[in-house]
Amino acid sequence: MTPDHLTPPKGTVRDWLAARAQAGGVAVMFPETGATLTWAQLHADATTIAADLTAQGVAKGESVAIMHPNGWDGVVALYAALCGGFRATMINLAAGPDAIGYALDHSEARVAFVHDDQVAVFNQVRPDRLARYAPKGSAAPLHPLEASDDALLMYTSGTTGRPKGVVHTHASLLAGGWTSTVAHHLTSKDRGFCVLPIYHINGQCVTVMGSLVSGGSLAMVSRFSASQFWAQAEAGDVTWFSVVPTIISHLLHGDAQPSEALCARIRFGRSASSALAVETQTAFQNRFGIPIVETMGLTETAAQCLSNPLDPAGHKIGSPGIALGNDARVADDNGTVCPWDVEGEIQIRGPNVMKEYLKNPQATADTFVDGWLRTGDLGRMDADGYVFVTGRLKELIIKGGENIAPREIDEVLYQHPDVMEAAAFARPCPQYGERVEAAVRLTPASGATSDDLLALCAARLGAFKTPDAVHILDELPKGPSGKIQRLYLNTLLYGAD
């Protein structure tokens, strides 16, 4: 199969994997071990396990949990669930026992693929009905499969309330890989670098599904390492990578330097999951000579929904780009489209949008307006269709009745050369309702003080928006994708209010 750059992929993941197996070639290589998994072997292993699961009585559309880090077994488990017509339920290994237990229970899975390192946690939190997969060497005909059937269940990593289970069909999951393929001109000659966990939507759709749809391949490592990143990319012969802003910052401030040959081979790096500071992007590109394509995606949109063009001449630094493969708009609370450059909520419509939140019809209904997915992100769109994200609805700081976007403060803090990570947040205030504070992580050798950073903010932002305090931390709290968990900073610094 070859992707059509005008229409989303047809068929199912099973169809596409069979086509890749027939064409031959490498699916995934693992720089840490030197192992290579071909498309033919991946297809054979996945369908064998799928047939065994079917013979063991796992029903079509039933959740099959996957508790694996990036690696050979995790990739095979994922494709086995997808090829079998089951709902691949990716468990966030960084979420903690309570959240893992909730996902295992809420998904109603009866079978789980569990990595040896996760067995203790699995046994601690699993519901009684759930057992670790044990192959029996049996086989039964695979369930019939349609593009509209459930394929993926992935739980959001929100900081408030219970996680919501996002359900994607085979059609929307493949569309997630297709949007990346279209935006980044991926071909069978490309090899992506998968350093983000595939239990997160970015690693799952951009790299794994992107390679399936494009016919390319992946170099996959178990986890990101700033000291090993460039050496692993060299060993893996990668031509592009997908990361998050915190990784870009770590690479920028790290000592490791890629070879000239590697920099020449890498066509682009891709940033998503949260806003990339203008200063960080510019400094990275100046140091390494590798263009960074800023994008935006959500679990609910099978990752990418906005992207800058691949051609650097079309980039607007500070924007995650334009809609490619789906439609985007900025609208007010009533669903009325905002004029150019007027702030509203970013909303998405397209083939990559989720089917539903599992067993939560009210949340599903609340997140759609006239067929458009409400992202919860605030932004504005310029006359060229580029979107500029200004903040999250839930993260807005409302001081004295005035809305302050935390990102505005973040951008100023990133102007200090020693700031590696920054996040402004709201604190309760009896006078203004809320006040502004911020937390930063500095480079190891930095001598910068909170007063230095406050002075920078005062000079750039004025007194009203300047934080009352800037906290210097060894590490800022992050979710599994590397996104800074801004809403958790209050609890981290002050305990439960």
Steps between C-alpha positions, in 0.01 A plus 500: 500500500613855432356802679286740299597853592149623423280250684540313832611135495234237434482160663630385837834475676490127421474580127789745510726268700435215255590730210824610670591137569449411134716794388776400743762708675579616851219609730693586818865485601615539858828693544537389863516132407576500128192284433293548185131417462382463140148571381463132406602379846285761672200391294563130567549545876204737538255282310616185682434662838172649375381155393599359839307775681199432281516129581518588870165673467591869480208665322514748216523856634598381848773694678842334516734685735864565409747580779826530308769760454636562151657182367462193281237329718297816544481562125395140433237516776356819355468360150366169632212680671432716195517211253275286717218751493542579869519841663870559571497660844828681555585534869698808602787352699590840645151566636545333840323197650165670563459623143624170359254308714218730391579449130523122536166491680315759293605342169346165605800316354531130585843446344814712528844493339732582790873570483702318767592832664129584539381174653520626860288807427261293289445250779457782752218680317340257254130415542423135570371432148826611335780250425840531337508363147636147480538349151330166452610434145139490388351670197160610378395705196541870565190708557368683192616859514374834366657844495226624735581239768672601824880483485656700783414599856731755659440679829561872529759613754305789649598643836144544626229236521503147367676432169268469201535203265537625143378248240637505145382284212727342241404787270591779743815322620628463143398861430728601787795343319383647172491862625867471600587332169334780303637787709858374508516339153594163649593224256623141509856636511447675835590361838351672802657508846250381761615624842154585634301218662257327268246494783470874431313622191803678352720190499206283400364694203776728373780244501341152509194569283699750295749232402220251423317740270809644332672162462809629673665360811591591856798503729351445847660538842356414839515857625648840424860559608654843443852357511422215257248667267736599220703177514180294484372710211831439321484125560138492388558687170205726581375769264256673737392501862194593704552641849354750747626844607666376819712257295600775259605712797705214651677438170565871454659535843680164491863431415436231237554616143375319186739432215485710186390193305208440736389864485509479121293178497227618741241684292317650798412466864140525611370659819157442651300436821549854634606842376864537396660822622617722215843547660550124542405421140723772357799406717465128413488569128797735523710249695425180307379623162202263516161664427233450762141467379264610775169314508201447725306187583270340756416148603151575366635586153732197465790737559563760232230750408715804416844521344733751347594417139812291455669781305663729761407799283138434593559478875354756734701461818271509802216329311428124481394567143199438282247219466633216285282191456216651704321831549569753776317808618501744790155556647327657799295321765196493270687342210519823302824526303722782625642764262869482408733558796217492757545255785265207543506123542686288245268237354573209265295294254631216285561128445756483781256609772409244766182294505411560865603496865445143616187458714468878537231628261463830685868587471488397134203727435659789690821488298326540162314801360338465157737215417812692606724369778558756774870479584492714813788703357474873454647662193459725202526440126664741260389575144734228366335232712785470751384439856672661799433327831458739789421257782269238642150587614566314827838670549401862449603729785217742580649784701264778599263394222771516231600186313873428499632219281773307685689453176557876482699481823673176390627665182663782696668260745640298208675815382748448785778279358515280812131406507445144377138461610240756605135495600285781638194408702218652706495526879191591704510863611249677732561835329494408129336156506816352348859613478786399273787276607749298296744213531819447301779251456842650436814364332723318752770769511260794516541768764170669414270587790127547537559874521679494164203328339248730666691800370491356149124450523445849637697651211308302236153459648440790738402478863150354460606184313833452675493194729487556873757219532723292275587162651826335391456121494725208414225358277156612389221240516425340164258256345606192300549703182735745671235772520539718810207447736430862579188432706696275737745773603269636769481162669872436459602833651226562754330167563124456480318831528 
